[in-house]
Every structure is written in C-alpha cells, then in structure tokens.
Amino acid sequence: MRGALIAVGAILMGYALLGAVTDPDLKPGGVLLFLAAVLVAHDAVLLPVTMAGGALLGRFAPRWALPSIRAAGIVSVAVGVVSLPLVLGYGRSADNPSILPLAYGRGLLLVLATTWAAALAAAVLVRRRAEPTADSPALRSKPAESSRPLPAPSTEKQPRPSTGAMPPPSTEEQPRPSTGGTPPPSTEEQPPSSREGQR
C-alpha cells in the first residue's frame, strides 16, 4: 500500500512539473520564491505547532483516543491553512461574481465537523475493541480461577533435608586399643612392706 501511494505521488509531481516547465507564462523566480516560502513556513511554523499540539494532547487526552485526536488535529490545521484565503475572500471582485462564488466558511465548518466525527467514531471503536466482553474466554475463566480457595499455610515443622555431609567428630576421649605388649611400669611409689615382700 505504501509503495502504491509513493508511486501515485511521484506521478502527480511529475505531471505538475511537466506542466510548469511547458507553461510559457512560467516565472522561475516566482516559483522558487514560493517553494522557499512554503518550506520555511512548514519547518518553522507548521511543524513546531503540530509537535506542540501533539504533546499537549498527550497530557490531557485519554490514551485510547489519542491517535484519533492527533490525526483529526493535523487534518484540521492543514485544511484551515489551505482554506483560510478562500474564507477571508482574498481575490474576490465585486464586478466578477464568478470569482470565489461559494460560502467557503460554511464548507470549512462542514469539513471540520466531518473530520472530528470520524475521529470520535474511530476512537470509540478502538475503545470497544480494547475492552474485554462477557463472552471472551479470558473473562469467563477469570472468576473460576479467583473462586478457587487457596491452601492454608502449614505450621508443622518440616524436617531438614539431608545434605549428605559427615557428622562432626566427637570431642570425647576414646580409649586406646590394646596392642598386646607389656604395660608400662607404674610410677606410683609402693609402701615399704610391699618392697620387703618382693625381696
């Protein structure tokens, strides 16, 4: 779709350029001055106003309606700028009623009303699509999940799982195993009677 629009725009621009080049009454200086004025007015006036208006709408308008409101605002500004000379009657002549014969102010109001009505309808459609309906599966399964009772937390002390580590060594002195040898002589002093008997 975008490629088709680009192709149509290129064809129209080529047709306009061909008509301007082949026109014997063409004044290149005036055309260049007009293009420069349009470029300056677009970049220095229209673009900053559009960006400021979009930022201002983003602070106050609801999110679901923001794209439609921004689009309607851009269209309104563009149509207003183009139709302003016609509404003010620039170029109208009293002796030639065929010049600007229509009620351009009423036409401008009609275009603006149609633009904003379409924007409002688009915003409402986006809002309805975003809201879940009663027949949607997500809304039907939500009460069933919320009505399921939650299990009460257990207060019993759970045994600690074994980690496979060795128990700490005991600090009690263990008896030494017997090696079968002669026990070491006692260093305790024996009484004299026992010494004489041994002699």
C-alpha positions as CSV (number, residue, x, y, z in Angstrom):
1,M,0.0,0.0,0.0
2,R,2.8,2.4,0.9
3,G,4.6,1.7,-2.4
4,A,1.4,2.4,-4.4
5,L,0.9,5.7,-2.6
6,I,4.5,6.7,-3.3
7,A,4.1,5.8,-7.0
8,V,0.9,7.8,-7.3
9,G,2.5,10.8,-5.6
10,A,5.6,10.6,-7.9
11,I,3.3,10.5,-10.9
12,L,1.3,13.6,-9.8
13,M,4.5,15.5,-9.0
14,G,5.9,14.6,-12.4
15,Y,2.8,15.8,-14.1
16,A,2.8,19.1,-12.2
17,L,6.5,19.6,-13.0
18,L,5.9,18.9,-16.7
19,G,3.0,21.3,-16.8
20,A,5.1,24.0,-15.1
21,V,8.0,23.6,-17.5
22,T,5.9,23.7,-20.6
23,D,3.9,26.7,-19.5
24,P,5.1,29.8,-21.5
25,D,3.9,32.2,-18.7
26,L,6.1,30.5,-16.1
27,K,8.3,32.7,-14.0
28,P,11.0,30.6,-12.4
29,G,12.0,33.2,-9.9
30,G,8.5,33.4,-8.5
31,V,8.1,29.7,-8.4
32,L,11.4,29.3,-6.5
33,L,10.4,32.0,-4.1
34,F,7.1,30.3,-3.4
35,L,8.7,27.0,-2.8
36,A,11.2,28.5,-0.4
37,A,8.4,30.3,1.5
38,V,6.4,27.0,1.7
39,L,9.5,25.2,3.1
40,V,10.2,27.8,5.7
41,A,6.6,28.0,6.7
42,H,6.4,24.2,7.1
43,D,9.6,23.8,9.1
44,A,9.4,27.0,11.1
45,V,5.7,27.3,11.8
46,L,3.6,24.2,11.0
47,L,5.9,21.5,12.3
48,P,6.6,23.1,15.7
49,V,2.9,23.9,16.2
50,T,2.0,20.3,15.3
51,M,4.5,18.9,17.7
52,A,3.5,21.2,20.5
53,G,-0.2,20.4,19.9
54,G,0.5,16.6,19.9
55,A,2.5,16.9,23.2
56,L,-0.3,18.9,24.8
57,L,-2.9,16.4,23.7
58,G,-0.8,13.6,25.1
59,R,-1.0,15.1,28.6
60,F,-4.8,15.6,28.7
61,A,-6.4,13.2,26.3
62,P,-7.0,9.6,27.2
63,R,-4.7,7.1,25.6
64,W,-7.3,5.2,23.7
65,A,-8.4,8.4,21.9
66,L,-5.0,10.0,21.4
67,P,-4.3,8.7,17.9
68,S,-7.7,9.7,16.5
69,I,-7.5,13.2,18.2
70,R,-4.0,13.8,16.8
71,A,-5.0,12.8,13.3
72,A,-8.1,15.0,13.4
73,G,-6.0,17.9,14.7
74,I,-3.4,17.6,11.9
75,V,-6.2,17.4,9.3
76,S,-7.9,20.4,10.8
77,V,-4.8,22.6,10.8
78,A,-3.9,21.6,7.2
79,V,-7.4,22.3,5.9
80,G,-7.7,25.5,7.9
81,V,-4.4,26.8,6.4
82,V,-5.4,26.0,2.9
83,S,-8.9,27.3,3.1
84,L,-8.1,30.5,5.1
85,P,-7.6,32.7,1.9
86,L,-10.8,31.5,0.5
87,V,-12.7,32.1,3.7
88,L,-11.3,35.6,4.0
89,G,-12.2,36.3,0.4
90,Y,-8.8,37.2,-0.9
91,G,-9.1,37.8,-4.7
92,R,-12.8,38.3,-4.7
93,S,-14.0,41.0,-7.1
94,A,-17.3,42.8,-7.0
95,D,-17.6,43.1,-10.8
96,N,-16.9,39.4,-11.3
97,P,-19.2,37.3,-9.2
98,S,-17.8,34.1,-10.6
99,I,-14.6,34.5,-8.6
100,L,-14.9,32.7,-5.2
101,P,-18.7,32.4,-5.5
102,L,-19.2,29.8,-2.7
103,A,-19.7,30.0,1.0
104,Y,-16.2,28.8,1.9
105,G,-16.6,29.4,5.7
106,R,-19.6,27.0,5.8
107,G,-17.7,24.5,3.7
108,L,-14.8,24.7,6.2
109,L,-17.0,24.1,9.1
110,L,-18.6,21.1,7.4
111,V,-15.2,19.6,6.7
112,L,-14.0,20.1,10.3
113,A,-17.3,18.6,11.7
114,T,-16.9,15.6,9.4
115,T,-13.3,15.1,10.4
116,W,-13.9,15.2,14.1
117,A,-17.0,13.0,13.9
118,A,-14.9,10.4,12.1
119,A,-12.2,10.7,14.7
120,L,-14.7,10.2,17.5
121,A,-16.1,7.2,15.8
122,A,-12.7,5.7,15.4
123,A,-11.7,6.4,19.0
124,V,-14.9,4.7,20.3
125,L,-14.3,1.7,18.0
126,V,-10.8,1.3,19.4
127,R,-12.1,1.6,23.0
128,R,-14.7,-1.1,22.4
129,R,-12.1,-3.4,20.8
130,A,-9.8,-3.0,23.7
131,E,-12.4,-3.8,26.4
132,P,-13.0,-7.5,27.1
133,T,-16.5,-8.7,26.6
134,A,-18.5,-11.0,28.8
135,D,-18.2,-13.9,26.2
136,S,-14.5,-13.7,25.9
137,P,-12.6,-16.8,27.2
138,A,-10.3,-14.7,29.4
139,L,-13.2,-13.1,31.2
140,R,-15.1,-16.4,31.6
141,S,-12.1,-18.2,33.1
142,K,-11.1,-15.4,35.4
143,P,-13.9,-15.9,38.0
144,A,-13.3,-19.6,38.1
145,E,-9.7,-19.1,38.9
146,S,-10.5,-16.5,41.6
147,S,-13.1,-18.6,43.3
148,R,-10.7,-21.5,43.9
149,P,-9.7,-21.5,47.6
150,L,-6.1,-21.0,48.4
151,P,-4.4,-23.7,50.6
152,A,-3.8,-22.7,54.2
153,P,-0.1,-22.4,55.1
154,S,1.2,-25.4,57.1
155,T,2.5,-24.7,60.6
156,E,4.2,-28.1,61.1
157,K,8.0,-28.0,61.3
158,Q,9.4,-29.7,58.3
159,P,12.5,-31.9,58.7
160,R,15.6,-30.5,57.2
161,P,16.6,-32.5,54.1
162,S,19.9,-34.4,54.5
163,T,22.7,-32.8,52.6
164,G,24.9,-36.0,52.7
165,A,27.6,-34.3,54.9
166,M,29.6,-36.3,57.5
167,P,28.7,-35.7,61.2
168,P,31.1,-33.6,63.2
169,P,33.8,-35.6,65.1
170,S,33.2,-36.2,68.8
171,T,35.4,-34.4,71.3
172,E,35.2,-37.1,73.9
173,E,38.5,-39.0,74.5
174,Q,38.2,-42.5,73.2
175,P,40.0,-45.5,74.9
176,R,43.2,-46.6,73.2
177,P,43.0,-50.1,71.8
178,S,45.3,-52.7,73.5
179,T,48.3,-53.7,71.4
180,G,49.1,-56.9,73.4
181,G,52.5,-55.7,74.8
182,T,53.7,-55.3,78.3
183,P,52.1,-52.5,80.2
184,P,54.5,-49.7,81.2
185,P,55.7,-49.9,84.8
186,S,53.8,-47.9,87.3
187,T,55.5,-44.7,88.6
188,E,53.5,-44.7,91.8
189,E,55.6,-45.2,95.0
190,Q,54.9,-48.6,96.7
191,P,54.7,-48.9,100.5
192,P,57.8,-50.4,102.4
193,S,56.0,-53.6,103.3
194,S,55.4,-54.5,99.7
195,R,59.1,-53.8,98.9
196,E,60.3,-56.3,101.5
197,G,58.0,-58.9,100.3
198,Q,59.3,-58.6,96.9
199,R,62.8,-59.1,98.1
